Amino acid sequence: MKVLVTGATGFVGRHVVARLLARGHEVIAVSRDEAKARKFAWFERVRFVACDIHAQAGNPVERFGHPQAVMHLAWPGLPNYGALFHHETTLPADYRFLKSLVLGGVGHLLVTGTCFEYGKPSGALSEDLPTAPANPYALAKDTLRKQLQSLGRQHAFTLQWARLFYMYGEGQSSNSLLAQLDRAIDSREAVFNMSGGEQLRDYLPVDEVAARCVTLLEHPSCDGVVNICSGEPISVRRLAERHLANRGAKIRLNLGHYPYSSEEPMAFWGDASRLAAILPKL
């Protein structure tokens, strides 16, 4: 299958491109920064297009070589979840871009969403729960999904909404918990300050997230919202302890140094049963 990947050099995108190639797909990789893309082992194996997808004139389907499917991973400005530009600027630009692909003949879109679309409920989150986004980023993503679903009632296409949970691994934000912990370990610090660590979250390695997204793309009959998650809650404290053990580090966790965030519930994780139907090993 010929697949267009936006955000190809991003945290998830770099792993998605590698996974698609490993599965035998033809890839058109799109990102703004060609110099960054050239650092990846996959660069010579893809058709790379350096551009701002929101600033393209004309028919993007022709510009990108008539892809059969699109994995839309690009979204600027993260992890600044509270900025108004998510729904004031990025949302309308994203919808125009995706609509132009559909009207140009692309029949299959996989778009990444976020677990923040669920809002602040506690416990296991299944795809049939109502959404209640509590920050501008989540509101923009949730609105984009609804706009695309409305578009699909007038112009038939397959829409897969891959709702991502928490991730870690190569390319993660320097502000993420494990990236900060790695810096502390590498700096031979004796103590690492963190929250109490009792929050329950749903984490997956980013390469596993990429593998699940590609598997979902390969099963277009599994459309609509699909959680990309482990389905197994883990405390933030346990995640940090496990990472320390994997690295053989002796740094002490200073639990309770930072207060818990008021923006997130203490316990939420994904229900992975829908994805498990096409991933028997889950």
N, C-alpha and C positions, 0 to 999 in steps of 0.2 A: 504494500500500500504506500502511496506517496503522501507523506504527512508534513504539514507545515507546523512548526513549533515556534510560537512567539515567546519572548523572554528566555531564549535558548541559553544564555550565559548566566542566568539567575541561579539561586540556590537549588530550586527543583529542576529547572530547565536543563542545566548541564548534565544531570543524571538521567533525565528523560531522553535526551538525544542519544546518549550512550546506550541506553536500554533499547530504544527503537532500532538502532543499527544492529545491535546484537540479535534482535528478533528478525532481521532481514528486511526491514522497511527502508524505503527511500525517504530521506529527510531534507526538507528545506528549513534551515535554521535562521531565525530572524532575531536580531538584537541591534542596539544602537552602536555598540562598541566592537569594531572588528579586531582591534588590537587585543582586547580581552579574549575574544573568541579564538584567536590564533594560538592561545596558550593551551587549549584543550586538545587531547589526543585525537578527538573525532573531527577536527576542523577540515582536514583534507578529504574526509569521506562524506561530507555534506555539501549541498549547495547553500552557501551562506549569503544572506542579504542584510547589509547594514542599513537600517533606516528607523525612523520614528513612525510606527504604524498609525499613529493618530494624525500624522501630517501628510499622508499619502493622497495624491490626486488620481483620478481615473479609476480603472477597474483593478482592485488588488489581486483578484484571482489570476488575471493575466500577468501581473507583475511578479507574482510568486510561482508561476509555472503550473497553474491548474492543479492544486493539491486535491486529493480525494477526501482528506480529513484534516481538521485543524485542532491542535492542542494549544489552547490559549492560556498561557501561564503568566504573561506579562502583566504587571501592575506596579506603577511607580510609587515611590514615597514611603515604602515600608521600612522599618516597623513603626512609623508614626501613625498609629491607628486613629488618633483623635483629630486629625487635620480635616478641615472642611473641603479641601480640594478633592477628596475622594469622591464625594457625591456631586460637587459643584462643577468639576472639570473632567476628572477621569471617567466617571460614569457615562456622561453623554458621548464622550469621544470613543469609549470602548463599544458602546452600543452601535454607534454609526459604523465603526470598523467591522464588527461582527455581522451586522445587517448587510453591509455591502458584500461580504463573503457569501452569505446565503443567497442574496439576489443574483450574485455572479455564478451560482451553480454549485457551491460547496454543500454537500448533503449531510455532513457529519461534523458536529462541533463537540469537543470536550473542553469544558471551561472549569478552571479551579475556583472553588468557593472557600469558605472558611467556617470553622466550627463556631466562630463568634456570631454567625447568623442566628444561632439558637438563643442568644441572649444569656440569661443568668440562671437557668434551671439547674438543679442538682441531680446527680445520678447518671444513668446510662441514657444517651441521646440517640434516638432512632430517627430515621429520615422522615417519618410521618408526623413528627412533632411540629407544631406551629413555630414560625420564626418570630423573634423579638429582638432584633439587633439593637445593641446598646452603645455603639460608637459609630462614627461616620464611615469608617472603612467597612464595617459589617453591613451598615445600611446600604452603602453603594453596591456591595456584592449581592445582597438580597434583592435589591431593586433590579439589578442587571438580570438576575435569574428570571424574575417575573416578566421583565420586558421581552426576554428571549422566548419564554413560554408563550407569551401573547403573539409574538411574531410567528411562532410555529403553528398557530391556529390559522394563519393566512398563507404561509409559505412552508410547505412540509419539509422538515429536516430532522435529523436525529440530534437531540441535545442530551449530553451527559454532563451532569453537574457534580464534579468531584470535590466533595466537601472535605478539606484538609484539616487535620488536627495538629498536634505538636510534633515537631521534627528536630532532628539533630544530625550533625555529620559535616562532611567536607563542604565548605562554602557557607556555613551558618553565620548569622549575624554576629559581629564582634561583641554585641551587647547581650547575647543569649547566655543563659546560665552556664552551660557546659563550656562555651568559649571563654567566659570569664574564669571558670575553674581551671581550664587548661593554662591560661596565662599565669594564674597564681602558682600552679604546679611548676611551670617552666621557670618562674622567677624564684623558685625555692622558698616561697612564703610559708610560714608556719601555720597561719590561720586564714580561713576563708569565711568572710562574712556573708550570711544569707538569712532568709526568713526562717520561721520555725520548721518549714519543710513538710508540714502535714497535709498540704494540698494534694488531692488526687487528680492526676491528669492522664492523658492518653498520648504516649510517645511512640514514634517509629523512627528508625534510621532513615535518612532522606533517600538512600538508594533503594530501600524497600518501598517507600512512598512512590518513587518513580516506577518501580516494577509493577506496582498495583495499578497505577494510572494507565500504563501501557496495556496491561491485561484488560482493563476496563474498556479501553479504546478498541481492542480486538474482539469485544463482545458487544456490538452496538444494540443488541436486543435488550441489554441491561441499561435502559435509559432513565432519564430523570435524575433525582438526587441520589448520590451514593456516597456514604461515609468512607473516607480513606483513613483508616485508623487500625489500631491493634485490637480494640475491644476489651483490653485488659488495663484497669486502672493501676497506676503506680504512684507512690508518694514522691514528691520532689526531693525529699530527703533520701529516699531509697535510690532514686536515680543518681543523685550526686555520689552516694556511697558506692554504688556499683561502678560508676565511672572512675572513682579513685582506685578501686580494687583492680579494674582493668589496666590502669596505668601504673599500678604498684606504688602509688603515692601515699604518704603518711600525713598529709596536711590535715589539720583539725578543722572541722566544720563548726563555725560559731553560730549556732542555731538561734533564731530569735533576734538577730541584730537588726533586721529590717521588718517592718510591719507587713502583714498580709495585704494584698491589693484589694481595694474595695470594688474594683472593676470586674472581678471574676468570682464565681462561686468557689467554695472550698473544695467541692468534689464534682467533677463531671468528666465523662469519657464517652467514646463512641460505641454504638451498637454496630458490630461488624458483620452481622448475619446476612445482610443483603449481598455484600461483596463476597462473602464466604460461599455463596451459591455458585460463583464462577471460579473461586479459588479453593478447591477441595482441601488443600493442605492447612488452611486456617484452623 
